[in-house]
Amino acid sequence: MVLGCQALDCFKCISKAGEYPPCDDPFHNNYTQDILESPCWAGRKQRNGVFPATTCVKLAGTYDDTGETLVVRGCALDSGTLTIDTELVRMSHCGGFYYEDRYVRGCVQNCIDDGCNMGIADRFRNSVQMNTIVSVVIFFIFERWITTHRQ
């Protein structure tokens, strides 16, 4: 008996200094079907082979020495350990890091939905919409609470 498993679909590409426009921001996923890896497979520390990805990743920053931009989109696997490689997959963060022996200042963003590593603007727009909806709901709940407790 063979058990199936699902992996995420993630965009996979690298653009240094804008050399690969389909990978750069602003990102237009209607022109990038060829860089969507479906399913996306990732390596696992101290294991041979590749495994179904658990996280899509987007790294965006600038090289400290030249100021050139860097965008890397890909996928990763949470190995379930408490090592630094797993912690990088579990949470988005900004700061400085090394990429191919060069210092980069920027952000690593992680997400767990198919094709979610498309870009900041799309996720920001979605989060603004969600925050607006939540704010309206909270407002109506608060208004109702005030109305019922005035009596």
C-alpha positions as CSV (number, residue, x, y, z in Angstrom):
1,M,0.0,0.0,0.0
2,V,1.4,3.4,-1.0
3,L,0.3,6.4,1.1
4,G,0.0,9.8,-0.7
5,C,1.1,13.1,0.5
6,Q,0.5,16.7,-0.6
7,A,3.1,19.4,-1.1
8,L,2.7,23.0,-1.7
9,D,2.9,24.7,-5.1
10,C,5.5,27.5,-4.9
11,F,7.1,29.9,-7.2
12,K,10.8,29.0,-7.7
13,C,13.2,31.5,-9.2
14,I,16.2,33.8,-8.6
15,S,16.8,37.4,-9.8
16,K,20.0,39.3,-9.0
17,A,20.1,43.0,-10.0
18,G,16.8,42.6,-11.9
19,E,18.3,40.1,-14.4
20,Y,15.2,37.9,-14.4
21,P,12.1,40.2,-14.5
22,P,9.5,37.5,-14.0
23,C,10.9,36.8,-10.5
24,D,11.2,40.5,-9.5
25,D,8.7,42.7,-7.7
26,P,6.2,43.8,-8.6
27,F,5.3,40.2,-9.3
28,H,2.8,39.2,-12.0
29,N,1.8,35.6,-11.6
30,N,-0.1,35.5,-14.9
31,Y,3.3,35.7,-16.7
32,T,5.1,33.1,-14.5
33,Q,3.5,29.7,-15.0
34,D,6.9,28.3,-16.0
35,I,8.4,29.2,-12.5
36,L,5.5,27.6,-10.5
37,E,6.8,24.3,-9.2
38,S,3.8,22.0,-8.6
39,P,4.4,20.3,-6.3
40,C,7.4,21.9,-4.8
41,W,10.1,19.6,-3.3
42,A,12.8,20.6,-0.8
43,G,15.8,19.0,0.8
44,R,15.9,18.0,4.5
45,K,18.9,18.4,6.7
46,Q,20.8,15.2,7.2
47,R,18.6,13.3,4.7
48,N,19.2,12.3,1.2
49,G,16.6,13.2,-1.5
50,V,13.8,15.7,-1.6
51,F,10.5,15.8,0.3
52,P,7.2,17.6,-0.1
53,A,7.6,21.2,0.9
54,T,5.7,22.6,3.9
55,T,6.5,26.2,3.3
56,C,6.9,28.6,0.4
57,V,9.6,31.2,0.9
58,K,10.4,34.6,-0.6
59,L,13.7,36.3,0.2
60,A,14.1,39.9,-0.9
61,G,16.9,42.3,-0.2
62,T,19.9,44.2,-1.3
63,Y,23.5,43.2,-1.4
64,D,25.4,45.3,1.2
65,D,28.5,45.6,-0.9
66,T,26.9,46.8,-4.2
67,G,23.3,47.8,-3.4
68,E,22.0,45.4,-6.1
69,T,18.7,43.8,-5.5
70,L,18.1,40.1,-4.8
71,V,14.8,38.2,-5.0
72,V,14.7,34.4,-4.3
73,R,11.4,32.5,-4.4
74,G,11.3,28.8,-3.5
75,C,10.1,26.3,-1.0
76,A,11.4,24.7,2.2
77,L,10.7,21.9,4.6
78,D,10.1,22.1,8.3
79,S,12.1,19.2,9.6
80,G,10.4,19.3,13.0
81,T,13.7,20.1,14.9
82,L,14.8,23.1,16.8
83,T,17.7,23.9,14.6
84,I,18.4,27.2,12.9
85,D,17.3,26.0,9.4
86,T,13.9,25.0,10.8
87,E,13.5,28.2,12.6
88,L,14.1,30.1,9.4
89,V,11.2,28.2,7.8
90,R,8.8,28.7,10.7
91,M,8.8,32.5,10.9
92,S,9.2,35.5,8.6
93,H,11.9,38.0,9.6
94,C,13.9,40.9,8.4
95,G,17.6,41.8,9.0
96,G,21.0,40.8,7.6
97,F,22.1,37.4,6.4
98,Y,24.5,35.8,4.0
99,Y,23.4,34.5,0.6
100,E,26.1,32.7,-1.4
101,D,28.9,34.2,0.8
102,R,27.6,37.8,0.3
103,Y,25.9,39.9,3.0
104,V,22.3,40.8,2.2
105,R,19.9,43.2,4.1
106,G,16.3,42.3,3.6
107,C,13.4,40.0,4.6
108,V,12.6,36.3,4.5
109,Q,8.9,35.7,4.3
110,N,7.2,32.3,4.7
111,C,3.7,31.2,3.9
112,I,1.8,27.9,3.8
113,D,-0.7,28.3,0.9
114,D,-0.2,27.3,-2.8
115,G,1.6,30.0,-4.7
116,C,1.7,32.3,-1.8
117,N,5.3,33.5,-2.3
118,M,4.2,35.9,-5.0
119,G,4.9,39.1,-3.2
120,I,4.4,41.5,-0.4
121,A,1.9,43.8,-2.1
122,D,-0.6,41.0,-2.7
123,R,-0.4,39.7,0.9
124,F,-0.5,43.2,2.3
125,R,-3.6,44.0,0.3
126,N,-5.2,40.8,1.6
127,S,-4.2,41.6,5.2
128,V,-5.6,45.1,4.9
129,Q,-8.9,43.7,3.6
130,M,-9.0,41.2,6.5
131,N,-8.1,43.9,9.1
132,T,-10.9,46.1,7.7
133,I,-13.5,43.3,8.0
134,V,-12.3,42.5,11.5
135,S,-12.4,46.2,12.5
136,V,-16.0,46.5,11.2
137,V,-17.1,43.4,13.1
138,I,-15.5,44.6,16.3
139,F,-17.1,48.0,15.9
140,F,-20.6,46.5,15.5
141,I,-20.0,44.2,18.5
142,F,-18.8,47.1,20.6
143,E,-21.7,49.3,19.5
144,R,-24.2,46.6,20.4
145,W,-22.6,46.0,23.8
146,I,-22.8,49.8,24.5
147,T,-26.4,49.9,23.5
148,T,-27.4,47.0,25.7
149,H,-25.5,48.2,28.7
150,R,-26.8,51.8,28.7
151,Q,-30.2,50.8,29.9
